[in-house]
């Protein structure tokens, strides 16, 4: 029984990856959002949190303009130890949408710190 369960789990993860791949390929935002959402539902049910899931959250946040997805992406990126361009873009978006100068400064600073860190790694 355990082997069958593992195979089902692997098929679910494969299905989620295909949903994300299709979402990445589509030029239609509404359809892409639908595929990313399906993938995230599978990942959530399987309790998977990795960079692939964070990327899907990031794309949903960007396409659907929803901070909840951005926040989930940040949480996962922080959990897996990834400081990357997506995190910087999310902080930049938060800064642009912030309602106080303090929040703007906080988020722009976080975004800048990540970009500066990536410049150091490049050189």
C-alpha positions in Angstrom: 0.0 0.0 0.0 2.9 2.4 0.8 4.4 1.9 -2.7 1.0 2.8 -4.4 0.8 5.9 -2.2 4.3 7.0 -3.2 3.5 6.5 -6.9 0.4 8.6 -6.5 2.4 11.3 -4.7 5.0 11.3 -7.5 2.3 11.5 -10.2 0.7 14.4 -8.3 4.1 16.2 -8.2 4.7 15.6 -11.9 1.2 16.9 -12.6 1.9 20.1 -10.6 5.2 20.6 -12.5 3.3 20.2 -15.8 0.7 22.8 -14.7 3.5 25.2 -13.9 5.2 24.6 -17.2 2.0 25.2 -19.1 1.4 28.4 -17.1 4.9 29.6 -18.0 4.3 28.9 -21.7 0.9 30.6 -22.0 0.5 34.2 -23.2 -3.0 34.4 -21.7 -2.8 35.7 -18.1 -6.2 34.3 -17.0 -5.3 30.8 -18.2 -1.8 31.0 -16.7 -3.3 32.0 -13.3 -5.6 29.0 -13.5 -2.7 26.6 -14.1 -0.5 28.1 -11.4 -3.4 27.9 -9.0 -3.9 24.2 -9.8 -0.2 23.5 -9.2 -0.3 25.3 -5.9 -3.3 23.3 -4.7 -1.4 20.1 -5.4 1.8 21.3 -3.7 -0.3 22.5 -0.7 -2.0 19.1 -0.4 1.4 17.3 -0.7 2.9 19.8 1.8 5.7 20.7 -0.6 7.5 24.0 -0.1 10.5 24.6 -2.3 11.8 27.0 -4.9 9.4 25.7 -7.6 6.4 26.4 -5.3 7.9 29.8 -4.5 8.3 30.6 -8.2 4.6 29.6 -8.8 3.6 31.9 -6.0 5.7 34.7 -7.4 4.2 34.3 -10.8 0.6 34.3 -9.4 1.4 37.4 -7.3 2.7 39.1 -10.4 -0.1 38.1 -12.8 -3.0 38.3 -10.3 -1.4 41.3 -8.5 -2.1 39.7 -5.1 0.2 40.3 -2.2 -0.9 37.0 -0.5 1.0 35.0 -3.2 4.0 37.3 -2.9 4.1 36.8 0.9 3.9 33.0 0.5 6.7 33.2 -2.1 8.9 35.2 0.3 8.1 32.9 3.2 9.2 29.9 1.1 12.3 31.6 -0.3 13.4 32.6 3.2 12.8 29.0 4.4 14.9 27.5 1.6 17.6 30.1 2.0 17.2 31.8 -1.4 17.9 35.5 -1.8 17.3 36.1 -5.4 15.9 38.5 -8.0 12.3 37.4 -7.4 12.6 38.3 -3.7 14.0 41.7 -4.7 11.2 42.3 -7.2 8.6 41.3 -4.5 10.0 43.8 -2.0 10.2 46.4 -4.7 6.5 45.8 -5.5 5.6 46.0 -1.8 7.5 49.3 -1.6 5.5 50.7 -4.6 2.3 49.7 -3.0 3.2 50.8 0.6 1.0 53.3 2.3 3.6 55.0 4.4 7.1 56.3 3.8 8.5 54.0 6.5 7.1 50.9 4.8 8.4 52.2 1.4 11.9 52.7 2.9 11.8 49.3 4.6 10.9 47.4 1.4 13.1 49.4 -1.0 16.0 48.8 1.4 15.3 45.0 1.4 15.1 45.0 -2.4 18.4 47.0 -2.7 20.2 44.7 -0.3 19.3 41.7 -2.3 20.3 43.3 -5.6 23.6 44.5 -4.1 24.3 41.0 -2.7 23.8 39.5 -6.2 26.2 42.1 -7.7 28.9 41.0 -5.2 28.4 37.3 -6.2 28.7 38.2 -9.9 31.9 40.1 -9.7 
